[in-house]
Amino acid sequence: MPAGRVVGWRAAVLWVWVSCGCAAGHLEYSVSEETPRGVAVGNVTADLGLSAAVLSLRNFRFLPSHSEPYFRVDLASGSLVVREPADREQLCGAKAPCVLTYELVLEDPLELHTMRIHVLDVNDNAPLFPARDVQLHIPEFLAPGARFTLPRAQDADEGSNGALSYSLSPSHHFRLDVGPRVNDSSEFPELVLEKALDREVRATHRLVLTAHDRGRPARSGDAQVTITVVDTNDNAPAFERAVYRTKVPETVPHGTLLFRVQASDPDEGSNGAVRYSLSNSTQAELRHLFHVHPRSGEVQVAALLGPPETLLEAYVEARDEGSFGGLASTAKLLVEVTDVNDHAPEVSLLTLSRPVPEGTAPGTVIALLSVRDKDLGPNGKAICSLSSEGPFKLKASLDNYYSLLTDGPLDREQVSEYQVLITASDGGSPPLSSRRTLTVSVADVNDNTPSFPQPQQELFVAENNGPGASLGRVFAQDPDVGKNGLVFYQLLDMISEGQTAASLVAVDSSSGAITAKTSFDFERLKEVHFLVEAQDGGVPPRSATVTVNLFVVDRNDNAPVILFPVTRNGTVPVEIVPRSARTGHLVTKVVAEDADSGSNAWLSYHISQASDSSLFRISANMGELRTARLVLPTDAVKQRVLVVVRDHGDPPLSSSITLGVLLSNSVPQVLPDFEDAWETGGYLSAQNLYLVIALACISFLFLGCLLFFVCIKLSQSPGHGSQSCRCSPEELRNGRRVTLNPCMASATIDVTTVERHSQTYLYWASLGLGSDNNSLLWRGEYRAADLRNLATEVGLNLPISCIQIRNRKDHVNVNAMVSKFCGI
């Protein structure tokens, strides 16, 4: 048959089986052994109905069943080419036929084809005898017709190339007889005695045994047969049976008894003693499998008998102990090896999609498996099943092939990897099984959009921040992995109160951190609204947005601004209050505002300094300046009030305004100047004034009594005239002027502290004019300010250098001090 021709129609049987998206076929080719390298055996693509270009596109794979790849497929032409010359005898031995099996795998769609290559025998081996020199000892008394077994030649070829015929060199005493074997058509030679031997005539006969095969051209091999004529022991042992047959399992242990052969020899003595051994006719590779006891004839197992379903043929020889080597005969041993379920199925992974994209449609083939069991028959019939949970199923395709398919949706975010456990069990008793775990990884697909925790996010920043200050960050999660789960952020520009968001804030693309690009002023911009987009790195990308509301938090960075009264060119605003004004008379209202908000803009009004702190009060919340009491005649005409407006920030800020108040019943033509310095003294309140007057009255009564006694004393003293002047406090307050003695050099006011009420001091005061009898006494309760103005109101015209006011210790604990008012 020419190489490359398919058997049968076009010398190949191609069949295709389609199941679950998989296709399969069967190809057969024949090639002679020792075919040179590079010879084309056949065209695979043509026999499969494909083009050669499809092999590379569909990831064609050529899977040999042997470790040595003797053939290959040329991807360019699709031809099956010899890669290495194959020796049929080395590959298969005596087994016929010799078949090499290959798997052809194509993807997209997945196809599996089985290819069987028959290696045809050529006559490249000559017959070979186990021994080139055969020694035979034949007694001279044997009658013609005696038979002697000759060694059988071995030819490694098969068929007619291994079929042997024998020939013997010409001889007058011997001829060659060939008998057939039981289990095949081969022959084994026997030497037949044709004429009685006479040792005295010829003691040794040398013959040539030649074995010829039936190949073309034929080959031959020969052995030298040396026959020694023995004078005694003319009976050979005879076996009870010519053939011994038995069946044993392949796992039969060493030492197991297979046969007990028995041969008898009618001779006596040593000529009738029989010894057993394996005959030279037993193949060399089988001799180590058996052990024959030389005396008992027991044949035992000496090694593993080999693969099951094998018929082993051996020969046992019975030889007596007669002289000259004794006589021998042979019997055939046939041992049939039966299969035992001693091999578990083997699961092999042919192909596996790694990884499997999530969202793959159910029914998609993701793996192709093959199951092999070295046992035979039911012991080698294996069935696969799934032993694990998951969206998968197994489906049988060709014999011993299974496809693993998806049986449900795959979601990597829920399960990223599956451990698929496949169990293969055979049909033996008891059955054997094996397991194979496949790791199926689920590849990520960009099927998830980045998500923010909330659709809106609020951020706060205190005004007057520096550029680059961190305002916060946005964060979005994407359950995908790799680039599909890598989130980038960008600012979607929006106009907020006339300004673009991009000019105010910046968003870091990788971290989502939001920073300020400018300094915010609450008074100009209170809030900013913008969108931030989160986009993943998938193809195509997915994105989501979040609304960010940025609120500017107010700081106390603006002091209150006084709107009214209005000051022009730094002048003090003046308000006129009639002296007849009642308590609570509205002098003016201070109006102020603060650009801040909240507590930073909550204003309160306070009188920080006033010419007379008892005369005015101000509403802390409204800023209304009102009189706190009735205007007294003693109140100065010009009053100055310093009003402070303070907010409630932290720290608080304040502004102040100085107000001039003119106590007058009429509007003067020219307003007095209120720009002079503040007076250090204050004015007494009405209540304190009454207390001072009460104390002064008591003092005047005491001084009156004292002056009375002094006057009586002086009236009794001749030469001294008395002149006194007494003035009541009312006269002094009414501006009554007293003419004093010009001899007065100083005026001293002795003041004794009596009591303190609300930061106002009451004094007992007396005014003495020198140390003579001319004296001016002034008694009453007065405040320090009243005493300070006493000199001017009394109208002292003396060159007074100093008016001293001394505090004296009384029952009230007061530190003694001297206050001097000079230059008044």
HELIX and SHEET records of a PDB file:
HELIX    1   1 VAL A   44  LEU A   48  1                                   5    
HELIX    2   2 ALA A   53  LEU A   57  1                                   5    
HELIX    3   3 ARG A   88  CYS A   92  1                                   5    
HELIX    4   4 GLY A  159  ASN A  161  5                                   3    
HELIX    5   5 GLY A  269  ASN A  271  5                                   3    
HELIX    6   6 ALA A  284  LEU A  289  5                                   6    
HELIX    7   7 SER A  323  GLY A  325  5                                   3    
HELIX    8   8 GLY A  377  GLY A  380  5                                   4    
HELIX    9   9 GLY A  482  GLY A  485  5                                   4    
HELIX   10  10 ALA A  501  SER A  503  5                                   3    
HELIX   11  11 GLY A  598  ALA A  601  5                                   4    
HELIX   12  12 ALA A  686  SER A  715  1                                  30    
HELIX   13  13 PRO A  729  ARG A  733  1                                   5    
HELIX   14  14 ALA A  784  ARG A  788  1                                   5    
HELIX   15  15 LEU A  790  VAL A  794  1                                   5    
SHEET    1   A 5 TRP A  17  SER A  19  0                                        
SHEET    2   A 5 CYS A  22  SER A  32 -1                                        
SHEET    3   A 5 GLU A 111  LEU A 120  1                                        
SHEET    4   A 5 VAL A  99  LEU A 106 -1                                        
SHEET    5   A 5 ARG A  61  PRO A  64 -1                                        
SHEET    1   B 3 ALA A  40  ASN A  43  0                                        
SHEET    2   B 3 SER A  79  VAL A  82 -1                                        
SHEET    3   B 3 PHE A  71  VAL A  73 -1                                        
SHEET    1   C 4 ASP A 133  PRO A 139  0                                        
SHEET    2   C 4 SER A 220  VAL A 230  1                                        
SHEET    3   C 4 THR A 204  ASP A 213 -1                                        
SHEET    4   C 4 LEU A 164  LEU A 168 -1                                        
SHEET    1   D 3 ARG A 147  THR A 149  0                                        
SHEET    2   D 3 GLU A 187  LEU A 193 -1                                        
SHEET    3   D 3 PHE A 174  PRO A 180 -1                                        
SHEET    1   E 2 ALA A 238  PHE A 239  0                                        
SHEET    2   E 2 ALA A 263  SER A 264 -1                                        
SHEET    1   F 4 VAL A 243  PRO A 249  0                                        
SHEET    2   F 4 ALA A 328  THR A 338  1                                        
SHEET    3   F 4 THR A 310  ASP A 320 -1                                        
SHEET    4   F 4 VAL A 274  LEU A 278 -1                                        
SHEET    1   G 3 LEU A 257  ARG A 260  0                                        
SHEET    2   G 3 GLU A 298  VAL A 301 -1                                        
SHEET    3   G 3 PHE A 290  VAL A 292 -1                                        
SHEET    1   H 4 GLU A 346  LEU A 352  0                                        
SHEET    2   H 4 VAL A 365  ARG A 372 -1                                        
SHEET    3   H 4 TYR A 401  THR A 406 -1                                        
SHEET    4   H 4 PHE A 392  ALA A 396 -1                                        
SHEET    1   I 4 VAL A 356  PRO A 357  0                                        
SHEET    2   I 4 SER A 433  ALA A 443  1                                        
SHEET    3   I 4 GLU A 417  ASP A 426 -1                                        
SHEET    4   I 4 ALA A 382  LEU A 386 -1                                        
SHEET    1   J 4 GLN A 456  ALA A 462  0                                        
SHEET    2   J 4 SER A 543  VAL A 553  1                                        
SHEET    3   J 4 GLU A 527  ASP A 536 -1                                        
SHEET    4   J 4 VAL A 487  LEU A 492 -1                                        
SHEET    1   K 3 SER A 470  ARG A 473  0                                        
SHEET    2   K 3 ALA A 513  ALA A 516 -1                                        
SHEET    3   K 3 VAL A 505  VAL A 507 -1                                        
SHEET    1   L 2 ILE A 495  SER A 496  0                                        
SHEET    2   L 2 GLN A 499  THR A 500 -1                                        
SHEET    1   M 2 VAL A 561  PHE A 564  0                                        
SHEET    2   M 2 VAL A 591  GLU A 593 -1                                        
SHEET    1   N 4 VAL A 574  VAL A 577  0                                        
SHEET    2   N 4 SER A 654  LEU A 663  1                                        
SHEET    3   N 4 LYS A 638  ARG A 646 -1                                        
SHEET    4   N 4 SER A 604  ALA A 610 -1                                        
SHEET    1   O 3 LEU A 586  LYS A 589  0                                        
SHEET    2   O 3 GLU A 624  THR A 627 -1                                        
SHEET    3   O 3 PHE A 616  ILE A 618 -1                                        
SHEET    1   P 2 SER A 724  ARG A 726  0                                        
SHEET    2   P 2 SER A 775  LEU A 777  1                                        
SHEET    1   Q 5 GLY A 780  TYR A 782  0                                        
SHEET    2   Q 5 THR A 760  LEU A 769 -1                                        
SHEET    3   Q 5 ALA A 747  HIS A 757 -1                                        
SHEET    4   Q 5 CYS A 802  ARG A 808  1                                        
SHEET    5   Q 5 VAL A 818  CYS A 822 -1                                        
END                                                                             
